[in-house]
Amino acid sequence: MCYLIIFSVISIVIVTALVIRHIRPKRLLSPVGRAVVVTGCDTGFGHAMAKRFDQEGMVVFAGVLYPEKEGAAKLRKEGSERLHVIPMDVTKDSDVQEAVEYVKTNLPDPKKGLWGVANNAGISCFGQAEWCSVDMFKRIADVNLWGTVRVTNAFTPLVRLAKGRIVNISSVLARQGTAGFAHYSISKHGVEAFTQCLRYELRRFGVRVSIVEPGNFMAATNIYTSDNIDRVRDELWEHMKDEQKEVYGKYFTDMVDIVRFSKTLGSTDCSPVVDCFLDALLNENPRIRYEPKDMYWYFRTLLIAHLPEEISDLLF
């Protein structure tokens, strides 16, 4: 009877929270003239965000890794005069500091600060932990986690001045690790922790901090291409010891094939993720967490995040 009562109370709390989340009024601030920094704008979500925010009338500072390549050129060609394409390798302090100085100089009103930062830049990888070098783990974290920290800390004084917004991208794998993606899950789990701490630290200054946790959008982004998959495959195989190659041989090949197939799956439309970032930046009462994902991933996340591991491990 006691367990039944506890289960009933937990169920009521979860259902109530979900209802409140989805009936939340959508009162948006005017986007016109609000300045926002977006990282990782060469392709994928960041590229789509830069274009959408520009169309909404925002002043956009689009950070790109390759300022001379097609993604940056397309933004310059198709964007308005409000869209600034700036070089920004989020793994380099010098790049980020130069970006800060550029933004300060080109803000519509420097006294009002910077309204928002959208930390989107990220890379992925695959391969079981035993196959991967520590350098591979570090490389993923340097972009996804430390890049987010680096950019956030550099721009926080300007955002604090504006009482603005910081929005970080997480992943469906941040709260539910899975075989073959330890390095990626570690980096995104770190982003989750950083974002939560940041939310508590900055709310006293009127800064709102949100996290966007997408589901499977591999087909909508360039996070995996055939060349990327081949490069990771070769790096993993070269790093593995002879004993590991013998033990994992066929499984290794199967996993590469699965990743190659999986990159064609999931949503091909970036707009659900872009919509979440836009709402987090402009809603008078932004959500703490946005989850643009299909029903399977939504309920899988819900169950894995809240059920005891002994139960969720049986289900998944």
Buried (B, 14 or more C-beta within 10 A) or exposed (E): EEEEEEEEEEEEEEEEEEEEEEEEEEEEEEBEEBBBBBBBBBBBBBBBBBBBBBBBBBBBBBBBBEBEEEBBBBBBEEBEEBBBBBBBBBBBEEBBEBBBEBBBEBBEEBEBBBBBBBBBBBBBBBBBEEBBBEEBBEBBBBBBBBBBBBBBEBBBEBBBBBBBBBBBBBBBBBBBBEEBBBBBBBBBBBBBEBBBEBBEEBEEEEBBBBBBBBBBBBBBBEBBEEEBBEEBBEBBBEBBEEEBEEEBEEEBEEBBEEBBEBBEEBBEEBBBBBBBBBBBBBBEEBBEBBBBBBEEBBEBBBBBEEEEEEEBEEEE
